[in-house]
Amino acid sequence: MKLNFIVNALLALTVVEAKVIMLIRHGEKIDDDHIDLSPQGQARAECLIEAFGTNGYYVSPQRIYAQCPSEDKQSTRPRDTVTPLAKSLGLEVDLTYIGYDYEALAGDLKVSQEQVILVCWANDNIPNIAQGLGIPNAPNWKGKIFDDVWVLTDDPNSFVRDPSNKPTISKTYSGTEGLDMYVVKENVSKCMNQKLGITTTTDDDTDESNELNNTNDSSASDKVMTNIFTTLAGLFTAFVYLF
């Protein structure tokens, strides 16, 4: 009996608030009549390994939660989005909570033993999860946004693998319970395009193309003006000769 008490006491001492909680939305869908991912959404799911995997840009989660399908919300997209990442890390996706259990989820996140946790949910309730973690002014998650990461942490340098290579933080929200929230991007577009067989030009290529187009436009304009002046000069000469 005493031994059990000591063990439980020691376990209680090891329970600390998670220092990094990352909230993401599930991948893209075909339409509301489908419960699974679209090809683009599946590509995103596979590319999350580049973002959060063992060699990813961000720190790897020690636990992954996903919204559990329910009678009301039958979508499997949250689970399907993080399954490839979970397998790569040797983790099971925690499906304890359905979509509207965000208060219970937030309560578990606060006392979790894991220091880094990833949560994948439907966009309508992600703000509620953030609010449950002490972000009172968490914004709505816009319907067309799939690549944001909401990072809640007590240390803005703690969620990237290399602190000297920080991501662009688009917005910061102050928290009331020790964690602030930083909005960053997954940065997996290049990986997704490769998996989908989409060829894109780089920004440099685009800039060079624009510069070339501008140069060509300028040259064409110069030629037009030259031709106009030449024609006018010819007409003036003819007019003087006749009169």
Buried (B, 14 or more C-beta within 10 A) or exposed (E): EEEEEEEEEEEEEEEEBBBBBBBBBBBBBEEEEEBEBBEBBBBBBBBBBBBBBEEBBBBBBBBBBBBBBEEEBEBBBBBBBBBBBBEBBEBEBBBEBBBBBBEEBBEBBBEBEBBBBBBBBBBBBBBBBBBBBBBEEBBEBEEEEBBBBBBBBBEBEBBBEEEEEEBEEEEEBEBEBEBBBBBBBBBBBEBBBEBEEEEEEEEEEEEEEEEEEEEEEEEEEEEEEEEEEEEEEEEEEEEEEEE
